[in-house]
Amino acid sequence: MVLGVGVDIIEVPRVREAWLRFGARFMERILRPPEIEYCSRQADPGPFLAARFSAKEAISKAFGTGIGAKLGWQDIEILRLPSGQPTVVLHGIGLVLLAERGGRLVHVSLSHTAAYASAVAVLES
């Protein structure tokens, strides 16, 4: 059963500008170390950073909390399976919220171009 759905879209240049302005501090606030490593390996990290930013926003919307006091950036991790499919790993409060809502899985789909990144998240029981 679907418990929540979230969607988000963001402009890649907006995320790229924040990354260029604040550097590692921005990445460390938004991403967990494996995500930073993955994005940093890309020729242009901008779209990959934006896609993960968008995914975390979409997931927070699926939970009905948004990013803030009830769910933080570091509570959500976006990794890739060997097939390339994105997968969600929850940490800390993310795991607590999943259990409180009777959730079992969080699905996520990412997309990006040079201009935009988007994500859709589904919270499933």
Secondary structure, DSSP 8 states (H G I E B T S, - for coil): -EEEEEEEEEEHHHHHHHHHHHTHHHHHHH--HHHHHHHHTSSSHHHHHHHHHHHHHHHHHHHTS-SSSSS-GGGEEEEE-TTS-EEEEE-THHHHHHHHTT--EEEEEEEE-SSEEEEEEEEE-
